[in-house]
Amino acid sequence: MSIENVDFGRIDAESDSKLGEYFVDTGILRRVQKGERQLIVGRKGSGKTALFQQAERGINDTRIIRMEFSDYAWETHKAIVELGLPAENVYSSSWLFTFLMAACNEWRKSSDKAISRPASEIYNKVYGNEDTGILSLLIDKFKRLRKLELPNAGELGGLGAIEFGDPSDGAKLARAANVWNQKLLELASTLYPMLPITILVDRLDDGWDASMEIRSMLAGALKAARTINLKFGRSGSPRPVIIFLRSDIFAELKFNDKNKMGSDIEYLEWKDDALLDIVKERIAKSLGVTRDKAWDMAFSPKEMRQRAFIGSYLLKRTMQRPRDIIAFCINCKNAAVDAKHSVVETSDVYEAERAYSRHVYDELVDEMHKQIPDHAQLFRIIRLLGYMRFRMDDWIRSFRQINPTAAQHEVERQLKVLFDFGIVGVPKVGGKGGGSSFEFVYQDRNLDPRFDGELVVHAGLRKHLDLKDTRVGSGNVDEVENVLTDGDPNIETNMKKT
């Protein structure tokens, strides 16, 4: 058996056909299945899509509807704002209509006439009797909608059908959705207990452009989901609507009752041991060994710099995301195979680090580009710093080489951006060696941005940004190397045991 025989999988869960074989559950899936969570929040690469796919397969006591809104009818949602109501409320109404119509479409397919008959009646009044798939119904059909029948209720009852032809009809669409929502909620009150449904919603962030409009639109989706979950959620069973969303986007959303969702949120945060388990499980499945023996079958037990073992060296260069550790392992395997090694040697790790560093950079650019238009400038400034460790005056000096007229508050704000994305770390409170230990916001989402001391660039970026460890005459290079390699003592112990 050789490292060449190990399949570490793919870094994107969407294209990983073997994900179900080596998925590592840290308890999140159980909490979702028991209805303890309705919103899954995590950084790009933290495993949201993997969990989405496993939840789809692993929830057994309810009918699953999968929604991925990568090409959803955002323009249709935007049109209804013209009603003149607060955008957040109008969007909540349109999302409520969307979720309820998805459930209605599923109920009308039931073999139980007591369920299918009333669902079909409402569905046919809204969309006619076309037999469409879920994505066609909720994306293409909604996008192309030109006529919407109105229920005979309220002030709209006498309007019959609404024909949509110009943008001003957005107000009519909002009124129609509002009226239909009442009918759909009544239908759900009857049918949901008979045939429970869970709607899994992913990739809402594909429509994210950091505008106020999209913020209101996503806030509306969360509010609509909460409305349905409060009304129909059952103890011990999955919530009717479960949404997966990037943490940096969720932090930007402001809406009433957001604070009330705290106990319903699952933050995807990974401990070092769990990340190593992800790697070990893939080795174990590839080589047909137990997980406790897997690591030694693929990685050398030799020490690296500063007495670090390969496991802790890899972990220190991740942002504690599954995608990072998998990408680094794939690069290590490639280097080992090229060198004709049967296991990954320390030399292979060093060889793989530059390609991995480019991966970290590319992931950050992909995460930042929509909401941080000047992200390229920020990375240029880091290159100008030239060193892993720096202070605020170094940052100001490098920043003003790029933007000489920048105000002080802007210089500090941009450093805060790097802190928020886990690119810059701050001294750890109580850290050893007078501040030689640092922490990043992904390790503690409540971490304070303390910029009055020495700061550090994330170790995963060092190779790609060509940063040196330390300035000549400023201290021992070992001190910086400790920052990059000094792992959790438990991890080090585990590496020695394996």
C-alpha positions, -999 to 999 in steps of 0.1 A, spaced: 0 0 0 13 35 -9 2 71 -7 -5 68 -45 -35 45 -35 -50 71 -12 -80 90 -26 -84 123 -7 -115 131 -27 -122 165 -42 -121 199 -25 -156 207 -38 -183 186 -23 -206 190 -53 -183 169 -75 -172 144 -49 -190 112 -57 -176 94 -27 -185 120 -1 -211 97 15 -185 71 21 -161 92 42 -183 120 56 -173 128 91 -202 140 113 -193 159 144 -229 159 157 -243 186 135 -263 162 113 -280 147 144 -290 182 156 -304 190 121 -324 157 121 -338 164 155 -350 199 145 -326 217 168 -312 239 139 -328 258 111 -298 278 98 -264 264 90 -238 291 89 -201 287 79 -173 301 58 -167 292 23 -151 257 24 -163 249 59 -185 220 47 -219 235 41 -225 218 8 -213 185 22 -237 187 51 -264 198 27 -259 166 7 -258 144 37 -289 160 52 -307 153 20 -297 116 22 -300 112 60 -334 127 69 -358 98 67 -390 108 84 -400 137 61 -402 144 24 -371 163 12 -372 192 -13 -338 204 -24 -334 240 -35 -302 255 -49 -307 291 -59 -276 296 -81 -299 309 -109 -330 317 -90 -354 344 -103 -339 373 -84 -354 398 -108 -389 385 -99 -382 391 -62 -368 426 -70 -400 435 -89 -423 432 -60 -406 459 -39 -426 484 -58 -456 478 -35 -441 505 -13 -437 483 18 -403 479 36 -382 457 14 -375 432 41 -412 425 46 -420 423 9 -392 399 3 -403 378 33 -437 376 16 -422 365 -17 -400 338 -1 -430 326 19 -449 322 -13 -419 304 -29 -415 279 0 -452 272 4 -456 266 -34 -427 242 -33 -445 223 -6 -478 225 -25 -461 211 -56 -448 181 -36 -482 174 -19 -501 174 -52 -479 144 -62 -490 123 -33 -508 90 -39 -531 99 -10 -561 118 -26 -568 135 7 -534 153 3 -531 156 -35 -566 168 -43 -566 201 -22 -529 208 -31 -537 203 -68 -566 227 -67 -545 256 -54 -515 247 -76 -537 247 -107 -552 281 -98 -518 296 -96 -498 279 -123 -523 259 -143 -521 221 -146 -485 220 -160 -465 191 -146 -431 207 -139 -401 198 -119 -392 216 -87 -364 237 -103 -386 244 -133 -415 255 -111 -395 277 -88 -370 291 -112 -379 291 -149 -417 291 -144 -416 318 -118 -392 338 -139 -415 336 -169 -447 342 -150 -471 364 -169 -504 356 -154 -513 348 -118 -548 338 -108 -560 354 -75 -580 337 -48 -614 350 -42 -605 367 -10 -601 402 4 -599 434 -17 -582 415 -45 -610 390 -50 -626 409 -78 -595 412 -99 -597 377 -113 -562 372 -129 -533 396 -130 -515 399 -163 -479 410 -159 -463 431 -186 -443 459 -172 -423 467 -140 -452 486 -123 -470 453 -119 -446 443 -92 -470 458 -67 -498 435 -80 -475 405 -77 -467 414 -41 -505 417 -33 -512 384 -51 -484 366 -32 -497 381 1 -532 368 -5 -521 335 -17 -498 330 13 -529 330 36 -545 303 15 -512 283 13 -507 286 51 -542 272 56 -534 244 32 -502 236 50 -519 235 84 -540 206 71 -515 188 49 -482 192 67 -491 169 96 -502 143 71 -471 145 49 -442 165 66 -418 182 42 -383 196 48 -370 222 23 -332 224 22 -320 257 8 -284 261 -4 -263 286 -25 -284 316 -17 -250 334 -16 -246 329 -53 -268 360 -58 -248 380 -33 -235 414 -45 -233 432 -11 -260 457 -22 -287 468 3 -313 451 -20 -297 417 -18 -293 421 20 -330 427 23 -338 398 0 -317 373 20 -331 387 53 -366 381 38 -356 344 31 -345 339 67 -377 355 81 -399 335 58 -382 303 69 -386 312 106 -423 319 101 -428 285 86 -407 267 111 -424 283 141 -458 274 127 -452 239 116 -420 227 133 -423 194 153 -403 185 183 -377 158 175 -381 162 137 -363 183 111 -375 218 106 -397 225 75 -371 249 61 -334 246 67 -311 273 51 -273 271 45 -256 304 43 -220 318 44 -211 333 77 -196 365 63 -229 372 45 -250 364 75 -230 389 96 -239 416 71 -277 410 73 -297 433 96 -334 425 104 -359 424 132 -357 393 154 -323 382 141 -311 379 177 -340 355 184 -325 330 159 -294 325 180 -304 291 194 -315 279 159 -281 285 143 -254 259 138 -220 275 132 -197 252 112 -165 254 132 -139 227 132 -115 216 158 -81 202 148 -89 167 158 -121 167 136 -101 180 106 -76 152 111 -104 127 113 -116 139 78 -81 130 64 -79 97 84 -113 86 72 -103 90 36 -70 72 40 -88 44 59 -115 39 32 -88 40 4 -64 15 20 -89 -7 39 -75 0 73 -90 13 106 -91 51 112 -67 48 141 -40 32 119 -47 54 88 -24 84 94 9 63 96 0 46 64 2 78 45 24 103 64 59 100 77 63 102 115 95 123 112 96 158 127 96 189 107 110 223 118 108 232 154 98 196 164 64 199 146 49 168 131 33 169 97 -2 169 111 3 201 132 22 217 103 -7 212 79 -33 223 105 -14 256 112 -17 265 75 -54 259 73 -82 282 83 -97 253 101 -119 243 71 -122 209 56 -115 222 21 -81 235 32 -68 203 48 -81 183 19 -64 206 -6 -31 205 13 -32 167 15 -38 164 -22 -8 186 -29 13 166 -5 3 133 -22 12 148 -57 46 158 -44 52 124 -28 42 105 -60 65 127 -81 93 119 -57 84 82 -57 78 81 -20 55 55 -5 44 79 22 44 117 24 78 128 37 86 161 53 103 172 21 70 166 2 51 188 25 76 217 19 74 210 -18 36 210 -17 33 242 3 36 267 -25 7 252 -45 -13 250 -14 -6 286 -6 -20 295 -40 -51 276 -31 -56 296 1 -51 328 -18 -76 318 -46 -102 308 -20 -99 341 -2 -102 361 -35 -133 340 -44 -148 348 -10 -140 385 -10 -144 397 -45 -181 406 -44 -181 426 -12 -145 439 -11 -139 455 -45 -104 465 -36 -93 431 -23 -64 429 -48 -50 462 -34 -51 447 1 -30 417 -10 -5 441 -27 -1 459 6 6 426 24 33 419 -2 48 453 5 50 445 42 74 417 32 73 399 65 49 376 84 49 398 115 43 435 115 29 464 135 4 491 128 30 516 117 43 490 92 8 486 78 3 524 75 36 528 57 29 501 32 -8 512 27 3 547 19 27 534 -8 -4 524 -26 -28 551 -15 -8 582 -2 -39 603 6 -58 576 26 -73 589 58 -63 571 91 -97 556 96 -97 541 61 -62 526 67 -75 510 100 -108 499 84 -90 480 57 -68 462 82 -101 452 100 -112 437 67 -82 414 67 -88 405 103 -125 397 96 -115 373 68 -89 355 90 -60 369 70 -44 388 99 -42 374 134 -37 392 167 -17 383 198 -34 357 219 -44 369 254 -21 351 278 0 338 250 34 325 257 67 342 248 54 378 252 30 376 223 45 350 201 12 331 200 -15 345 178 -51 337 171 -75 344 142 -112 352 140 -121 317 126 -108 303 159 -131 326 179 -159 345 161 -160 370 191 -123 378 189 -115 415 194 -94 432 167 -65 443 189 -41 462 166 -19 479 192 7 451 193 24 428 169 3 412 142 8 382 119 -3 373 84 -18 338 81 8 311 75 -11 297 46 -4 328 26 33 330 32 46 312 2 22 327 -24 28 363 -11 66 357 -8 67 368 28 99 364 49 97 350 85 114 379 103 134 410 98 172 408 101 183 418 136 147 419 149 148 385 167 153 348 163 137 333 132 127 304 155 103 327 172 83 332 140 86 296 130 70 287 163 40 308 153 37 288 121 43 253 134 35 252 171 4 230 172 -21 220 199 -1 198 224 -28 172 221 -24 171 183 14 167 187 8 139 211 -16 122 187 9 126 159 35 108 180 11 80 188 1 73 152 
